[in-house]
Amino acid sequence: MTLLTDTGLDVDPQEVESAIRDAVDEASERIVRLSQEIGRDPELAFQEHRAAARVAATLHDSGFAVTTGVYGLDTAVEAIYGSGEMTVAVVGEYDALPGVGHACGHNVIAAAGVGAAVGLAAVADRLGLRVKFLGTPAEELGGGKILMLEAGAWDDAAFSLMVHGGPFAQIASSGFVTQAYERIIATFHGRAAHAAAMPHEGVNAGDAVTLAQVGLGLLRQQLRRTVVVGSFVVEAGGATNVIPERGVLEVEIRGNTADEWRDARKRVRDVLAGAALASGCRVEIDRPEKPYAPLDPDADISRFFDEAMTGMGYDLLPAPAGMGGGSTDMGNVSQYLPSIHPMIALRGVEAVPHHQSFAEAAVSSAGDIAAVDGALALALAAARAASDTVVRARLIDAQRTRAPYAPEPEDDLG
């Protein structure tokens, strides 16, 4: 690793990493306690008040300047340590899933992010770093990071990173990608009528929903395997003798690349429009949250994270070709500035995410270990990025020339 003599900093990488290890080790009980408290007290999107307070308190006690309720979101947290020329944004999320709690392990994510920030604070002055922790609400449903991006949360950052717990094997960071994601709600408007006495006066919105479901089912046969279209009926009538005037269908569209995703989004809308036309209804399409972009991991920071994981005794496997690990609003962050969103294996756990068994695993000893190890790996990766002369210069130059984040215009998909 190159020393930072070119920037006026005289850094011994071994001393830096030793200091990080000591800091994370000293904070390990707090990291585990935070993970356990959040994991056993789940809160849904934008309602994570207790989790945000716990994160804020832990960082405040660690010497950070903490503000809760930032960037227009009541449960967003910002914590700052140091005043170096290079800002690293360490990310945590802490919202749970309806019905199954922390079945995506966001308690591990939050605790690992907090631990990483604490580890980096121990070397911030030596590395010329400004450590910025961002607690981001509503990843599961709501796109909190996108809202915070639009409010400028990452405008001052040179790079950003977080880690997500997962089951099975440890996958190399550089090969881990996520899919683009959009959720839409189609509301069909018809005309109610008595189904027996005056069926000819009705315009059946329930029929429109049925036609849409059939059309989507047929469409799936012609989509790429890397595209996923899911749907369920929210409303399609309430009584057999009443022709329903309103029908509601919720649809999500995912894709590995922006082009295939956009094509699928347009074709889904064509199906919905066709169902409305065939049934005589009018359709309205609403988008409850902004679309999630695909993840674009930075190659250098990914390499540093993987080296840290290997050094901690994890065996890395390459990601299967075309692997798409769900969707995340961290994808939007990665499209704006160099970022990583790797997984850390909860070793010995074979539970499936978004299932109650994974919520239990996230507060098991395996989850505790993943939170501490994830904190250490993130901090080491960030320190290596800041300590490498070439990588540091690239990241700082990119940040200086990057325009403030601007939302993408609404596209004309119908």
DAVENSUL-V884541 format. One record per residue. N is the residue number from 1. RES is the residue in one letter. PHI is phi in degrees with one decimal (NA if undefined). OMEGA is omega in whole degrees, 0 to 359 (999 if undefined). Layout:
BEGIN
n & res & phi & omega
N & RES & PHI & OMEGA
N & RES & PHI & OMEGA
END
This chain:
BEGIN
n & res & phi & omega
1 & M & NA & 182
2 & T & -77.3 & 176
3 & L & -76.6 & 186
4 & L & -89.6 & 180
5 & T & -65.9 & 180
6 & D & -66.0 & 181
7 & T & -104.4 & 179
8 & G & 88.7 & 179
9 & L & -103.6 & 179
10 & D & -111.3 & 190
11 & V & -120.2 & 170
12 & D & -98.6 & 184
13 & P & -55.8 & 181
14 & Q & -65.6 & 178
15 & E & -66.7 & 178
16 & V & -61.3 & 183
17 & E & -68.6 & 176
18 & S & -63.1 & 179
19 & A & -64.8 & 177
20 & I & -64.8 & 180
21 & R & -59.5 & 180
22 & D & -63.6 & 182
23 & A & -66.4 & 179
24 & V & -68.1 & 178
25 & D & -62.7 & 179
26 & E & -64.9 & 182
27 & A & -91.4 & 189
28 & S & -59.7 & 179
29 & E & -64.8 & 178
30 & R & -67.4 & 178
31 & I & -62.6 & 180
32 & V & -64.5 & 180
33 & R & -60.9 & 179
34 & L & -63.1 & 179
35 & S & -60.4 & 180
36 & Q & -65.2 & 183
37 & E & -65.1 & 178
38 & I & -68.8 & 183
39 & G & -63.5 & 182
40 & R & -95.2 & 181
41 & D & -139.3 & 187
42 & P & -69.1 & 176
43 & E & -133.5 & 184
44 & L & -83.1 & 184
45 & A & -51.9 & 179
46 & F & 66.4 & 179
47 & Q & -118.1 & 189
48 & E & -85.1 & 186
49 & H & -66.7 & 182
50 & R & -71.2 & 178
51 & A & -63.1 & 180
52 & A & -61.1 & 179
53 & A & -64.9 & 180
54 & R & -66.7 & 177
55 & V & -60.6 & 182
56 & A & -61.5 & 181
57 & A & -64.9 & 180
58 & T & -63.1 & 180
59 & L & -71.0 & 177
60 & H & -60.6 & 180
61 & D & -67.4 & 179
62 & S & -96.1 & 174
63 & G & 95.9 & 179
64 & F & -84.4 & 169
65 & A & -86.2 & 192
66 & V & -115.4 & 173
67 & T & -132.6 & 176
68 & T & -108.7 & 182
69 & G & 81.3 & 184
70 & V & -108.4 & 177
71 & Y & 54.4 & 174
72 & G & 80.4 & 183
73 & L & -122.5 & 185
74 & D & -59.8 & 186
75 & T & -107.6 & 173
76 & A & -86.0 & 182
77 & V & -126.9 & 171
78 & E & -127.1 & 179
79 & A & -135.0 & 186
80 & I & -120.4 & 173
81 & Y & -141.9 & 176
82 & G & 89.7 & 183
83 & S & -142.3 & 181
84 & G & -68.2 & 182
85 & E & -72.0 & 184
86 & M & -111.7 & 179
87 & T & -101.1 & 172
88 & V & -109.1 & 179
89 & A & -101.0 & 177
90 & V & -93.4 & 190
91 & V & -110.9 & 171
92 & G & -131.7 & 174
93 & E & -135.0 & 191
94 & Y & -151.5 & 176
95 & D & -85.9 & 182
96 & A & -107.8 & 179
97 & L & -97.5 & 176
98 & P & -60.9 & 173
99 & G & 85.1 & 185
100 & V & -122.0 & 173
101 & G & 60.8 & 183
102 & H & -87.2 & 180
103 & A & -80.1 & 170
104 & C & -113.8 & 173
105 & G & 69.9 & 180
106 & H & -68.4 & 173
107 & N & -63.7 & 177
108 & V & -67.0 & 179
109 & I & -60.4 & 182
110 & A & -61.0 & 183
111 & A & -66.7 & 178
112 & A & -64.0 & 179
113 & G & -64.0 & 178
114 & V & -62.2 & 179
115 & G & -62.2 & 178
116 & A & -64.1 & 179
117 & A & -62.2 & 178
118 & V & -64.1 & 178
119 & G & -61.9 & 180
120 & L & -70.9 & 179
121 & A & -59.6 & 181
122 & A & -67.6 & 182
123 & V & -125.7 & 185
124 & A & -58.1 & 181
125 & D & -64.3 & 181
126 & R & -64.9 & 184
127 & L & -97.5 & 183
128 & G & 60.9 & 185
129 & L & -106.6 & 164
130 & R & -112.8 & 184
131 & V & -92.1 & 182
132 & K & -125.1 & 175
133 & F & -91.1 & 176
134 & L & -119.6 & 172
135 & G & -89.3 & 191
136 & T & -115.2 & 181
137 & P & -74.4 & 160
138 & A & 57.4 & 173
139 & E & -75.7 & 184
140 & E & -66.9 & 184
141 & L & -156.4 & 178
142 & G & 139.2 & 176
143 & G & 64.5 & 182
144 & G & -56.4 & 181
145 & K & -65.1 & 179
146 & I & -66.4 & 177
147 & L & -63.2 & 179
148 & M & -71.9 & 173
149 & L & -57.4 & 182
150 & E & -64.7 & 179
151 & A & -87.5 & 174
152 & G & 94.9 & 186
153 & A & -62.9 & 182
154 & W & -107.2 & 185
155 & D & -61.4 & 183
156 & D & -96.3 & 185
157 & A & -95.9 & 175
158 & A & -85.4 & 176
159 & F & -158.8 & 185
160 & S & -145.0 & 181
161 & L & -158.2 & 176
162 & M & -155.0 & 179
163 & V & -137.9 & 184
164 & H & -119.4 & 177
165 & G & -71.3 & 179
166 & G & -151.4 & 179
167 & P & -89.8 & 172
168 & F & 66.4 & 190
169 & A & -88.3 & 175
170 & Q & -84.9 & 182
171 & I & -96.3 & 178
172 & A & -58.1 & 185
173 & S & -61.7 & 185
174 & S & -64.1 & 181
175 & G & -94.1 & 183
176 & F & -89.9 & 178
177 & V & -126.6 & 176
178 & T & -123.4 & 182
179 & Q & -92.5 & 168
180 & A & -66.0 & 188
181 & Y & -146.0 & 171
182 & E & -140.8 & 175
183 & R & -117.4 & 178
184 & I & -128.7 & 176
185 & I & -120.3 & 179
186 & A & -98.8 & 178
187 & T & -112.1 & 180
188 & F & -96.5 & 181
189 & H & -112.4 & 178
190 & G & -119.8 & 178
191 & R & -142.1 & 182
192 & A & -74.8 & 176
193 & A & -161.0 & 175
194 & H & -72.1 & 187
195 & A & -68.0 & 181
196 & A & -95.2 & 187
197 & A & -81.6 & 187
198 & M & -140.5 & 182
199 & P & -62.4 & 182
200 & H & -68.7 & 179
201 & E & -88.9 & 184
202 & G & -91.1 & 170
203 & V & -124.2 & 197
204 & N & -85.8 & 178
205 & A & -70.3 & 175
206 & G & -65.3 & 175
207 & D & -62.5 & 179
208 & A & -61.4 & 178
209 & V & -63.1 & 180
210 & T & -61.9 & 179
211 & L & -61.2 & 179
212 & A & -64.0 & 179
213 & Q & -63.1 & 178
214 & V & -65.0 & 180
215 & G & -62.6 & 178
216 & L & -65.7 & 178
217 & G & -61.8 & 178
218 & L & -71.7 & 180
219 & L & -60.5 & 183
220 & R & -57.4 & 180
221 & Q & -66.5 & 185
222 & Q & -107.1 & 179
223 & L & -95.8 & 176
224 & R & -62.4 & 181
225 & R & -66.4 & 179
226 & T & -86.6 & 176
227 & V & -106.3 & 179
228 & V & -125.2 & 174
229 & V & -122.5 & 178
230 & G & -117.4 & 181
231 & S & -153.4 & 171
232 & F & -150.5 & 183
233 & V & -84.7 & 176
234 & V & -90.4 & 184
235 & E & -155.5 & 179
236 & A & -152.4 & 180
237 & G & 125.2 & 183
238 & G & -129.9 & 181
239 & A & -153.4 & 183
240 & T & -68.6 & 183
241 & N & -97.2 & 177
242 & V & -126.9 & 173
243 & I & -71.3 & 187
244 & P & -72.3 & 178
245 & E & -92.0 & 183
246 & R & -141.4 & 175
247 & G & -138.7 & 184
248 & V & -132.0 & 179
249 & L & -129.3 & 177
250 & E & -105.6 & 185
251 & V & -133.4 & 170
252 & E & -124.5 & 182
253 & I & -127.4 & 179
254 & R & -125.0 & 177
255 & G & -156.6 & 182
256 & N & -74.7 & 181
257 & T & -122.2 & 182
258 & A & -63.3 & 184
259 & D & -68.7 & 181
260 & E & -67.9 & 178
261 & W & -66.3 & 180
262 & R & -62.9 & 178
263 & D & -60.9 & 180
264 & A & -65.4 & 179
265 & R & -61.0 & 180
266 & K & -67.4 & 182
267 & R & -68.0 & 175
268 & V & -61.9 & 179
269 & R & -63.2 & 177
270 & D & -63.6 & 177
271 & V & -62.1 & 180
272 & L & -63.7 & 178
273 & A & -65.9 & 178
274 & G & -65.3 & 178
275 & A & -64.1 & 178
276 & A & -65.8 & 180
277 & L & -62.5 & 183
278 & A & -65.2 & 183
279 & S & -94.1 & 182
280 & G & 82.6 & 182
281 & C & -93.3 & 170
282 & R & -110.0 & 182
283 & V & -119.0 & 172
284 & E & -116.5 & 180
285 & I & -117.2 & 179
286 & D & -115.6 & 179
287 & R & -119.4 & 185
288 & P & -62.7 & 177
289 & E & -139.7 & 180
290 & K & -71.1 & 181
291 & P & -64.1 & 176
292 & Y & -92.0 & 179
293 & A & -82.9 & 175
294 & P & -68.8 & 181
295 & L & -75.5 & 179
296 & D & -126.5 & 185
297 & P & -69.0 & 177
298 & D & -72.4 & 187
299 & A & -65.8 & 183
300 & D & -68.1 & 182
301 & I & -66.5 & 176
302 & S & -60.9 & 180
303 & R & -62.5 & 179
304 & F & -63.4 & 179
305 & F & -64.5 & 181
306 & D & -63.8 & 177
307 & E & -63.1 & 178
308 & A & -65.1 & 180
309 & M & -64.1 & 178
310 & T & -61.7 & 179
311 & G & -65.1 & 179
312 & M & -93.2 & 175
313 & G & 95.2 & 177
314 & Y & -86.8 & 175
315 & D & -91.3 & 184
316 & L & -93.1 & 173
317 & L & -112.0 & 176
318 & P & -67.8 & 178
319 & A & -69.2 & 176
320 & P & -58.0 & 180
321 & A & -57.7 & 178
322 & G & 76.0 & 182
323 & M & -63.4 & 174
324 & G & -125.2 & 186
325 & G & -92.5 & 181
326 & G & 70.9 & 182
327 & S & -142.2 & 181
328 & T & -152.4 & 175
329 & D & -73.0 & 171
330 & M & -66.4 & 174
331 & G & -58.5 & 178
332 & N & -65.1 & 177
333 & V & -62.4 & 183
334 & S & -67.2 & 177
335 & Q & -76.9 & 183
336 & Y & -94.8 & 180
337 & L & -146.8 & 181
338 & P & -55.4 & 187
339 & S & -151.4 & 168
340 & I & -136.0 & 178
341 & H & -142.9 & 182
342 & P & -77.7 & 173
343 & M & -100.5 & 168
344 & I & -125.3 & 185
345 & A & -71.5 & 167
346 & L & -82.4 & 191
347 & R & -62.3 & 182
348 & G & 88.9 & 182
349 & V & -99.3 & 177
350 & E & -118.5 & 179
351 & A & -69.6 & 181
352 & V & -94.8 & 177
353 & P & -57.3 & 183
354 & H & 68.8 & 174
355 & H & -129.7 & 183
356 & Q & -55.0 & 181
357 & S & -64.2 & 179
358 & F & -76.9 & 174
359 & A & -61.0 & 177
360 & E & -68.3 & 179
361 & A & -64.8 & 183
362 & A & -66.9 & 177
363 & V & -111.4 & 175
364 & S & -88.7 & 177
365 & S & -61.6 & 178
366 & A & -64.5 & 176
367 & G & -66.4 & 178
368 & D & -61.9 & 180
369 & I & -63.9 & 180
370 & A & -62.8 & 179
371 & A & -64.2 & 181
372 & V & -72.1 & 179
373 & D & -64.0 & 178
374 & G & -64.1 & 177
375 & A & -60.0 & 182
376 & L & -64.7 & 182
377 & A & -63.8 & 177
378 & L & -62.4 & 182
379 & A & -63.5 & 179
380 & L & -64.9 & 179
381 & A & -62.7 & 179
382 & A & -64.5 & 180
383 & A & -64.8 & 179
384 & R & -67.7 & 176
385 & A & -63.7 & 180
386 & A & -75.1 & 184
387 & S & -93.8 & 180
388 & D & -88.2 & 187
389 & T & -56.7 & 184
390 & V & -68.2 & 181
391 & V & -66.3 & 180
392 & R & -58.9 & 180
393 & A & -61.9 & 179
394 & R & -61.4 & 183
395 & L & -66.7 & 181
396 & I & -68.5 & 179
397 & D & -62.7 & 180
398 & A & -63.9 & 180
399 & Q & -68.1 & 182
400 & R & -67.9 & 183
401 & T & -96.5 & 183
402 & R & -80.3 & 177
403 & A & -74.1 & 173
404 & P & -54.9 & 183
405 & Y & -60.6 & 177
406 & A & -127.0 & 179
407 & P & -60.4 & 175
408 & E & -69.6 & 179
409 & P & -64.3 & 175
410 & E & -59.8 & 181
411 & D & -84.7 & 185
412 & D & -97.3 & 179
413 & L & -102.2 & 182
414 & G & 101.3 & 999
END
